[in-house]
Amino acid sequence: MLMHTLAGDGEDTPVTPPVTPPVAHLSHRIESTALVLTLLYAAAAGPHLVTQSATVLWFAATATLAAVLIALSAIDARTFRLPDRLTLPLLAAGLALAALDGSAMLVWHTASAMLGAALLWAVNALYRRLRGTDGLGFGDVKLFAGAGAWAGAEGLASVLLVACGAALALVAIWRLRDPNLAGSTALPFGPFLAFGLWIVWLYGPLT
């Protein structure tokens, strides 16, 4: 959903998302964004998939995860929305996959999903208290819960670290191109969370 690009610049101007374009134009823009993201996800996965010897189930789960994350990222990048019709099935699929490894794993990943949701909700609550406006949306909370369902609690910190690192890198490049970039500029955080989950799913938590 939304976050401020430069939270430390002292500005308290509320984030105002861009006006949504007509449906046909928006659909084309989402499809174009999804194509770019597909290439990015494939490039990130390439080194791992070349050497990976895994089950058909793992490859099916990985392909499903990539498709949902790419769709969520493309939609959020263009509309500042993470629809429940994608975030909730993603969460359910992660728990279903964990259940295949037994009840103990299901309990752990369920607890991890709850932890992910609680952590991002707390981050936004703190941000709202300090800045007077939301920096994240409930879509981000649900997506991070999905990250817990897929990667477990042990992967949550790495997902967030990759997401924040990618977001900061983009903002740095953006600011080089536009020195007048303001702290109130809206930037969707969902694509970065999704990419963080993709990296952690493929390569495991950062060590």
C-alpha positions as CSV (number, residue, x, y, z in Angstrom):
1,M,0.0,0.0,0.0
2,L,1.4,3.4,0.9
3,M,4.5,4.7,2.7
4,H,6.3,8.0,2.7
5,T,9.5,7.9,0.7
6,L,11.6,10.0,3.1
7,A,10.1,9.6,6.6
8,G,12.8,11.7,8.3
9,D,12.4,14.9,6.4
10,G,10.1,16.5,9.0
11,E,7.1,16.9,6.6
12,D,3.7,15.9,7.9
13,T,1.7,16.3,4.7
14,P,-0.8,13.4,4.3
15,V,-0.1,11.0,1.5
16,T,-2.3,11.5,-1.5
17,P,-2.4,8.6,-4.0
18,P,-2.5,9.5,-7.7
19,V,-5.8,9.7,-9.4
20,T,-6.8,6.3,-10.8
21,P,-6.9,6.4,-14.7
22,P,-9.7,4.9,-16.7
23,V,-10.1,1.1,-16.4
24,A,-8.9,0.2,-19.9
25,H,-5.7,2.3,-19.5
26,L,-5.2,1.1,-16.0
27,S,-5.4,-2.6,-17.1
28,H,-2.8,-2.0,-19.8
29,R,-0.5,-0.3,-17.3
30,I,-0.9,-3.2,-14.8
31,E,-0.1,-5.8,-17.5
32,S,3.0,-3.9,-18.6
33,T,4.2,-3.6,-15.0
34,A,3.5,-7.4,-14.5
35,L,5.7,-8.2,-17.6
36,V,8.6,-6.2,-16.2
37,L,8.2,-7.8,-12.8
38,T,8.1,-11.3,-14.3
39,L,11.5,-10.7,-15.9
40,L,12.8,-9.4,-12.6
41,Y,11.5,-12.4,-10.6
42,A,12.9,-14.8,-13.2
43,A,16.3,-13.1,-13.1
44,A,16.3,-13.3,-9.3
45,A,15.3,-17.0,-9.3
46,G,17.6,-18.1,-12.1
47,P,20.8,-18.9,-10.1
48,H,18.8,-20.9,-7.6
49,L,16.6,-22.8,-10.0
50,V,19.5,-23.9,-12.2
51,T,21.0,-25.9,-9.3
52,Q,17.8,-26.8,-7.4
53,S,16.7,-30.4,-7.3
54,A,13.2,-30.3,-5.7
55,T,9.9,-32.0,-5.9
56,V,7.2,-31.2,-8.4
57,L,5.2,-29.8,-5.4
58,W,7.9,-27.3,-4.6
59,F,8.1,-26.1,-8.2
60,A,4.3,-25.8,-8.4
61,A,4.2,-23.9,-5.1
62,T,7.0,-21.6,-6.3
63,A,5.3,-20.9,-9.6
64,T,2.1,-20.1,-7.8
65,L,3.8,-17.9,-5.3
66,A,5.6,-16.0,-8.1
67,A,2.3,-15.5,-10.0
68,V,0.5,-14.1,-7.0
69,L,3.3,-11.9,-5.9
70,I,3.8,-10.4,-9.4
71,A,0.0,-9.8,-9.7
72,L,-0.1,-8.1,-6.2
73,S,3.0,-6.0,-7.0
74,A,1.7,-4.8,-10.4
75,I,-1.7,-3.9,-8.9
76,D,-0.2,-2.1,-6.0
77,A,2.3,-0.2,-8.1
78,R,-0.5,1.2,-10.2
79,T,-3.4,1.5,-7.8
80,F,-1.9,1.6,-4.3
81,R,-4.1,-1.4,-3.4
82,L,-3.4,-5.0,-2.4
83,P,-6.7,-6.8,-3.0
84,D,-8.0,-9.3,-0.5
85,R,-8.8,-11.7,-3.4
86,L,-5.1,-12.2,-3.7
87,T,-3.6,-11.6,-0.3
88,L,-6.0,-13.9,1.6
89,P,-5.6,-16.9,-0.8
90,L,-1.8,-16.4,-0.6
91,L,-2.0,-16.6,3.2
92,A,-4.2,-19.7,3.0
93,A,-1.9,-21.4,0.4
94,G,1.1,-20.9,2.7
95,L,-0.7,-22.5,5.6
96,A,-1.9,-25.4,3.4
97,L,1.6,-26.0,2.2
98,A,2.9,-26.0,5.8
99,A,0.1,-28.4,6.8
100,L,1.6,-31.0,4.4
101,D,4.6,-31.2,6.8
102,G,2.4,-32.0,9.8
103,S,0.3,-30.3,12.4
104,A,3.3,-28.9,14.3
105,M,4.5,-27.1,11.2
106,L,0.9,-25.8,10.5
107,V,0.8,-24.4,14.1
108,W,4.2,-22.7,13.7
109,H,3.4,-21.1,10.4
110,T,0.0,-20.0,11.6
111,A,1.7,-18.3,14.6
112,S,4.2,-16.8,12.2
113,A,1.5,-15.3,10.1
114,M,-0.1,-13.8,13.2
115,L,3.3,-12.4,14.2
116,G,3.8,-10.9,10.8
117,A,0.5,-9.2,10.9
118,A,1.0,-7.9,14.4
119,L,4.5,-6.6,13.6
120,L,3.5,-4.6,10.6
121,W,0.3,-3.3,12.3
122,A,2.5,-2.1,15.2
123,V,4.9,-0.4,12.8
124,N,2.1,1.5,11.2
125,A,0.5,2.4,14.6
126,L,3.9,3.8,15.7
127,Y,4.2,5.7,12.4
128,R,0.7,7.1,12.7
129,R,1.4,8.3,16.2
130,L,4.6,10.0,15.2
131,R,3.5,11.4,11.9
132,G,-0.3,11.7,12.2
133,T,-1.0,9.7,9.1
134,D,-0.8,6.1,8.0
135,G,2.4,4.9,6.3
136,L,1.2,1.4,5.6
137,G,-2.2,-0.1,4.8
138,F,-4.0,-3.2,5.9
139,G,-3.1,-4.8,2.5
140,D,0.6,-4.6,3.6
141,V,-0.3,-6.2,6.9
142,K,-2.1,-9.1,5.2
143,L,0.8,-9.5,2.7
144,F,3.3,-9.7,5.6
145,A,1.0,-12.2,7.3
146,G,1.3,-14.2,4.1
147,A,5.1,-13.9,4.3
148,G,4.9,-15.5,7.8
149,A,2.7,-18.3,6.4
150,W,5.2,-19.1,3.6
151,A,8.6,-18.3,5.2
152,G,7.9,-18.8,8.9
153,A,8.8,-16.4,11.7
154,E,12.4,-17.1,11.0
155,G,12.1,-15.5,7.6
156,L,10.1,-12.4,8.6
157,A,13.1,-10.2,9.5
158,S,14.9,-11.1,6.2
159,V,11.7,-10.4,4.2
160,L,11.5,-6.9,5.8
161,L,15.2,-6.2,5.4
162,V,15.2,-7.1,1.7
163,A,12.0,-5.0,1.2
164,C,13.3,-2.0,3.0
165,G,16.7,-2.2,1.3
166,A,15.1,-2.4,-2.1
167,A,12.7,0.5,-1.3
168,L,15.6,2.7,-0.1
169,A,17.6,1.9,-3.2
170,L,14.8,2.9,-5.4
171,V,14.2,6.1,-3.5
172,A,17.9,7.0,-3.7
173,I,17.9,6.5,-7.5
174,W,14.6,8.4,-7.7
175,R,16.0,11.3,-5.7
176,L,19.1,11.5,-7.9
177,R,16.8,12.0,-10.9
178,D,14.4,14.4,-9.0
179,P,16.2,16.3,-6.2
180,N,12.9,18.0,-5.3
181,L,11.3,14.6,-4.3
182,A,9.3,15.3,-1.1
183,G,8.8,13.1,2.0
184,S,5.1,13.2,1.3
185,T,5.5,11.5,-2.0
186,A,3.5,8.2,-2.1
187,L,5.3,5.0,-2.7
188,P,3.6,1.6,-2.6
189,F,5.4,-0.8,-0.2
190,G,3.6,-4.0,-1.3
191,P,6.0,-4.7,-4.3
192,F,9.0,-4.5,-2.0
193,L,7.4,-6.8,0.6
194,A,6.5,-9.2,-2.2
195,F,10.1,-9.2,-3.6
196,G,11.5,-9.7,-0.1
197,L,9.3,-12.8,0.3
198,W,10.3,-14.1,-3.1
199,I,14.0,-13.8,-2.2
200,V,13.6,-15.5,1.2
201,W,11.4,-18.3,-0.2
202,L,14.2,-19.1,-2.8
203,Y,17.3,-18.6,-0.8
204,G,16.2,-18.7,2.8
205,P,16.6,-16.2,5.6
206,L,19.7,-13.9,5.5
207,T,22.5,-15.0,7.7
